[in-house]
Amino acid sequence: MDPQPLFLTFRLATITSALLLVLAMPVAYWLAYSRFRGKGVVEALIGMPLVLPPSVIGFYLLLAFSPSYWFGSWVEHTFGLRLVFSFPGLVIASVLYSLPFTVYPIRAGLQSLPPTLREASFTLGKGAAETFFKVLLPNCKPAILTAFVLTFAHTVGEFGVVLMIGGNIPGVTKVASVAIYNEVEALNYPAANQYAMVLFAITFAILLVVYSVNHSLLRARQPA
Amino acid sequence: MQFLRPLTFLLFILLAGCSKPSDKIIVATAANVQYVMKEIQAEFEKGSTDSIHIVVASSGKLTSQIREGAPFDVFVSADTRYPEEIFKNGGAEEKPKVYASGTLILWSKNISENELTLAMLADEKIRKIAIPNPETAPYGRAAIEALKAANVFEKVKSKLVYGESIAQTAQYITSGSVEAGFNALSIVLAPETKQKGNYTIISDSLHHPIQQAALLLKHTNTSPKKSISEKFYNFLYSEKAKAIFRKYGYR
């Protein structure tokens, strides 16, 4: 078994989760506290990857990233970068594809905090940013952890989008889920099984750790 | 347990709808044959009551599915290796037979026909080249052989992008995501892809022939699909079918 696809999968998942954590914070904050009328539209858009077939996202991204269409040619001329069949392209696709998995848990975490917490901080003269980073975030650690891990696991499990825009280049876009698919297609079941077992074991271990940590965090907060 | 009874009833209703066996046979078809197959199907169904369903995927995927018991009746592959594999594992009574030889092309959305050569792939303006996955697709293997024979393989190795079948590779080429790519002549001659870019035929002296075989999958003697499957399988090798294959660039 070539370990490269596995490393690539975990590299993609780590970068995607870290990027999304940064991107999702302001979005989640806005969703939790804004009184904007069109909030529903934004919420629906963010949730689309939950319900859209990966093939729809993959198809539109293939067109968007292709140098024959305006976005792809603009990126190519401006940055000299071609997103289709490249690792940065996979990162962008994964960020779009896993967005709700980061935003929703953090938003839920913020909404579950007592409103008095935020009000008290404002009353004591703290600004919105300081309140967010020093008061609100430390109080929803389990939500942030859940968001990170769900995003990570969801990206590890990505298949359809990568298959459509990746081009299966070893070491660049050939992630583990695609490697499994290839081995099955080449009738090489033992190799497919090795990849699959590793993915199963690692993702299970990650989820197990998270739920255990979450339980202990919640217990610490509510002393019996 | 209140919900169990309506649930069972619902399940029954749903399953009842698919208990009647259809007498249409299913022909598992490799992606490069999909367009020519439509015409073969029309010709076969003309003036008879027999009809067929066509399922399209890459030969490798279809072989995996057949091995795991997919209800296919005839397998029309893109190579000879996969049908041999099924035959060896007892999935068929008789050996696979070659029905046609495929033609490899180099295809591009924007590069003009007289500019398209194997040597020009080494050029700097070519950033990406699409090729069907050589591990599973015979056209991909032939493309690698041709690149090596033309002494450009080492120069273009890093530009290669692998489609999972001939169809996905065609999608990469026609969407302009790659500058050029390898494909089957049968794909560019199909009405669906005509006028999409330019192509040049790769000389068959540069690669092993792409022989494509079909296989009549195993049926029990009592199976209602057996006779139609045999009829269709034999039709693939008839003069009528051969003429259609030639029209789509098969030899």
Chai-1 contact restraints between the chains, C-beta under 6 A:
chainA,res_idxA,chainB,res_idxB,connection_type,confidence,min_distance_angstrom,max_distance_angstrom,comment,restraint_id
A,S66,B,S175,contact,1.0,0.0,6.0,A-B,restraint_1
A,S66,B,G176,contact,1.0,0.0,6.0,A-B,restraint_2
A,S66,B,S177,contact,1.0,0.0,6.0,A-B,restraint_3
A,S68,B,G176,contact,1.0,0.0,6.0,A-B,restraint_4
A,V84,B,S177,contact,1.0,0.0,6.0,A-B,restraint_5
A,F85,B,K128,contact,1.0,0.0,6.0,A-B,restraint_6
A,F85,B,V161,contact,1.0,0.0,6.0,A-B,restraint_7
A,G167,B,V161,contact,1.0,0.0,6.0,A-B,restraint_8
A,G167,B,Y162,contact,1.0,0.0,6.0,A-B,restraint_9
A,N168,B,Y162,contact,1.0,0.0,6.0,A-B,restraint_10
A,V184,B,S64,contact,1.0,0.0,6.0,A-B,restraint_11
A,E185,B,G60,contact,1.0,0.0,6.0,A-B,restraint_12
A,E185,B,K61,contact,1.0,0.0,6.0,A-B,restraint_13
A,E185,B,T136,contact,1.0,0.0,6.0,A-B,restraint_14
A,A186,B,E135,contact,1.0,0.0,6.0,A-B,restraint_15
A,A186,B,T136,contact,1.0,0.0,6.0,A-B,restraint_16
